[in-house]
């Protein structure tokens, strides 16, 4: 009994210590960014024009929003419908399903710079799109597709089979059961995967440097080169002339991610409560 109590005490101490270190690191990072960046946030940073005297982040912010929306517009339907096929229609233990799952997990672990090199070779060079918004969107869509597929599949698999059996017992068909019963029940989990995908898009730098380029401008057509907030922050820090503005951009990026997470969480709770 004494050994068991000592083990439980050590386990509690280790858990609390690990939690304290994690929270401490998070608070330090956020505090460091806020302290360094907030004093340099000024109205001129949100101007629509970018020049050497005013390194405005507004073009990068607009590009980030556009790139996020269009990447999700491509990847979310493909990922969710693929997950529906794998969980509801395909044989769960078939070789095709296993191959798709292994491929998806492998693609999820590939570094983003590899996706960037693929985008450079295929979209920028082979298709001759050049450094453009379209090349960046297509590369990001391919990059987040495995994440959305896996999260959607797990969310659909978590829906109890009794829901499906009840719908079939009431005379509902397969398609109606999937879209009226299973999909709404799995929506909170699917949204969680989409939130993770948004976070990866907003924070992505390596893949976009090779595809969408680093030009600080608001894209008026998909073939124009432009930079996102993360690329903007990288460019400012690498140039070494506007380090403080880079910290200010990091603060804005942090708040953008926080707002996205808060809104997505509320939507997921609302949908989950209405199911």
C-alpha positions in Angstrom: 0.0 0.0 0.0 2.8 2.4 0.8 4.5 1.8 -2.5 1.2 2.3 -4.3 0.7 5.6 -2.5 4.2 6.8 -3.3 3.7 5.9 -6.9 0.4 7.8 -7.0 2.0 10.8 -5.4 4.9 10.7 -7.9 2.5 10.4 -10.7 0.4 13.4 -9.5 3.6 15.4 -9.2 4.8 14.4 -12.7 1.4 15.3 -14.2 1.2 18.6 -12.5 4.8 19.4 -13.4 4.2 18.5 -17.1 1.0 20.6 -17.1 2.8 23.5 -15.5 5.7 23.4 -18.0 3.3 23.3 -20.9 1.2 26.2 -19.6 4.4 28.1 -18.7 5.9 27.7 -22.2 2.6 28.8 -23.8 2.3 31.9 -21.6 5.9 32.8 -22.2 5.6 32.5 -26.0 2.3 34.5 -26.2 3.6 37.1 -23.7 6.8 37.5 -25.6 5.0 38.1 -28.9 2.5 40.5 -27.3 5.2 42.5 -25.5 7.3 42.8 -28.6 4.5 43.4 -31.1 1.8 45.5 -29.5 3.8 48.8 -29.1 4.4 48.7 -32.9 0.8 48.2 -34.1 -0.3 51.4 -35.7 -3.1 52.4 -38.1 -0.7 52.8 -41.0 0.0 49.0 -40.9 -3.6 48.4 -42.1 -3.3 50.6 -45.1 -4.2 49.0 -48.5 -0.9 50.3 -50.0 2.5 48.7 -49.4 5.7 50.5 -49.9 9.3 50.7 -48.5 8.2 53.3 -46.0 5.0 51.7 -44.8 5.2 47.8 -44.7 1.4 47.4 -44.4 0.1 44.0 -43.5 -3.3 44.6 -45.0 -2.5 43.0 -48.4 -1.1 39.9 -46.6 -4.2 39.7 -44.4 -6.6 39.9 -47.4 -4.5 37.3 -49.2 -4.6 35.0 -46.1 -8.4 35.2 -46.0 -8.7 34.6 -49.8 -6.3 31.7 -49.7 -7.9 30.1 -46.7 -11.4 30.3 -48.1 -10.5 28.9 -51.5 -8.3 26.1 -50.1 -11.2 25.0 -47.8 -13.6 25.2 -50.8 -11.5 22.6 -52.6 -10.3 20.4 -49.7 -13.4 20.2 -47.5 -15.8 18.6 -50.0 -13.2 16.2 -51.3 -12.1 15.2 -47.8 -15.6 14.8 -46.3 -17.0 12.9 -49.2 -14.0 10.6 -49.3 -14.4 9.9 -45.6 -18.1 9.2 -46.2 -17.2 6.7 -48.9 -14.6 5.0 -46.6 -16.9 4.7 -43.6 -20.4 4.2 -45.1 -20.0 2.5 -48.5 -16.6 0.8 -48.8 -15.8 -2.4 -47.0 -14.0 -1.3 -43.8 -11.2 -3.9 -44.0 -10.8 -4.1 -47.7 -7.3 -3.7 -49.3 -8.4 -0.5 -51.1 -9.5 1.1 -47.8 -6.4 0.1 -46.0 -4.2 1.4 -48.8 -6.1 4.8 -48.8 -5.7 5.0 -45.0 -1.9 4.2 -45.1 -1.4 6.8 -47.9 -3.4 9.4 -46.1 -1.4 8.9 -42.9 1.8 9.0 -44.8 0.8 12.3 -46.6 -0.2 13.8 -43.2 3.4 13.4 -41.9 5.2 14.9 -44.9 6.9 18.2 -44.2 5.2 21.2 -45.8 8.3 22.1 -47.7 7.9 18.9 -49.7 4.4 20.1 -50.7 6.0 23.4 -51.7 8.6 21.7 -53.9 5.8 19.6 -55.5 3.8 22.8 -56.1 6.9 24.5 -57.6 7.6 21.7 -60.0 4.0 20.9 -61.0 1.9 24.0 -60.7 4.5 26.8 -61.1 6.8 25.1 -63.7 5.0 22.3 -65.5 1.6 24.0 -65.8 3.3 27.3 -66.2 1.1 29.1 -63.7 4.1 30.9 -62.2 4.2 32.2 -58.7 0.5 32.8 -58.2 -2.5 32.7 -55.8 -3.9 29.7 -57.7 -0.7 27.7 -57.3 -0.6 28.4 -53.6 -4.3 27.5 -53.2 -3.9 24.2 -55.0 -0.8 23.3 -53.0 -2.5 24.1 -49.7 -5.6 22.1 -50.7 -3.4 19.0 -51.3 -1.6 19.6 -48.1 -4.7 19.8 -45.8 -6.7 17.1 -47.6 -5.3 14.2 -45.6 -5.9 16.0 -42.3 -9.6 16.7 -43.2 -10.0 13.1 -44.5 -8.7 11.5 -41.3 -10.6 13.7 -38.9 -13.8 13.4 -40.9 -13.4 9.6 -41.0 -12.8 9.3 -37.3 -15.8 11.6 -36.6 -18.1 9.5 -38.8 -16.8 6.2 -37.2 -17.6 7.7 -33.8 -21.4 7.9 -34.6 -23.1 4.8 -33.0 -24.4 2.2 -35.4 -27.7 2.3 -33.6 -28.4 5.7 -35.3 -28.0 4.1 -38.7 -30.1 1.0 -37.7 -32.8 3.2 -36.3 -33.0 5.2 -39.6 -33.0 2.0 -41.7 -35.8 0.7 -39.5 -37.9 3.7 -40.2 -37.5 3.2 -43.9 -34.8 5.7 -44.7 -32.4 4.9 -47.5 -28.7 4.8 -47.3 -28.1 8.3 -48.7 -30.8 9.9 -46.6 -29.4 8.2 -43.5 -25.9 9.5 -44.2 -26.8 13.1 -44.9 -29.7 13.5 -42.4 -28.5 11.4 -39.5 -24.8 10.4 -39.6 -23.3 13.6 -41.0 -25.0 16.0 -38.6 -24.0 13.8 -35.7 -20.4 13.8 -36.8 -20.3 17.5 -37.7 -18.6 18.7 -34.5 -15.7 16.3 -35.1 -15.5 17.3 -38.7 -15.4 21.0 -37.8 -12.5 20.3 -35.4 -10.5 18.9 -38.3 -11.4 21.9 -40.4 -10.2 24.2 -37.6 -6.9 22.4 -37.5 -6.6 22.7 -41.3 -7.3 26.4 -41.1 -4.6 26.8 -38.5 -2.2 25.0 -40.8 -3.1 27.2 -43.7 -2.8 30.5 -41.7 0.6 29.5 -40.3 2.0 28.0 -43.4 5.2 29.6 -44.9 7.5 27.1 -46.6 4.9 25.8 -49.1 3.8 29.2 -50.1 7.2 30.8 -50.7 7.7 28.2 -53.5 4.2 28.6 -55.0 2.4 31.9 -54.3 5.6 34.0 -54.0 6.4 36.9 -51.7 5.0 39.9 -53.5 3.1 42.3 -51.1 0.0 43.1 -53.1 -3.7 42.4 -53.1 -4.4 39.8 -55.8 -7.1 40.9 -58.2 -6.9 37.7 -60.2 -5.8 34.1 -59.4 -2.6 34.3 -61.5 -1.1 37.2 -59.4 1.7 36.6 -56.9 0.9 37.5 -53.3 2.0 36.8 -49.7 0.1 35.7 -46.6 0.6 36.9 -43.1 3.1 34.2 -42.2 5.1 34.8 -45.4 4.9 38.6 -44.7 6.3 38.0 -41.2 9.1 35.8 -42.6 10.0 38.4 -45.3 10.2 41.3 -42.8 12.4 39.3 -40.4 14.7 38.0 -43.2 15.2 41.4 -44.6 16.2 42.7 -41.2 14.9 46.2 -41.8 11.5 45.9 -40.2 11.9 43.5 -37.3 9.4 45.4 -35.1 6.7 45.3 -37.7 7.3 41.6 -38.0 6.5 41.2 -34.3 3.4 43.4 -34.8 2.3 41.0 -37.7 2.8 38.1 -35.3 0.4 39.7 -32.9 -2.2 40.1 -35.6 -1.7 36.6 -36.8 -2.2 35.3 -33.2 -5.5 37.2 -32.9 -6.7 35.9 -36.3 -6.1 32.3 -35.2 -7.8 32.9 -31.8 -10.8 34.4 -33.5 -11.1 31.5 -35.9 -10.8 29.0 -33.1 -13.5 30.8 -31.0 -15.9 31.1 -33.8 -15.4 27.5 -34.9 -15.8 26.2 -31.3 -19.1 28.1 -30.9 -20.4 26.7 -34.3 -19.4 23.2 -33.3 -21.2 23.5 -29.9 -24.3 24.9 -31.5 -24.4 22.1 -34.1 -23.6 19.5 -31.5 -26.4 20.7 -29.2 -28.9 20.8 -32.0 -28.3 17.2 -33.1 
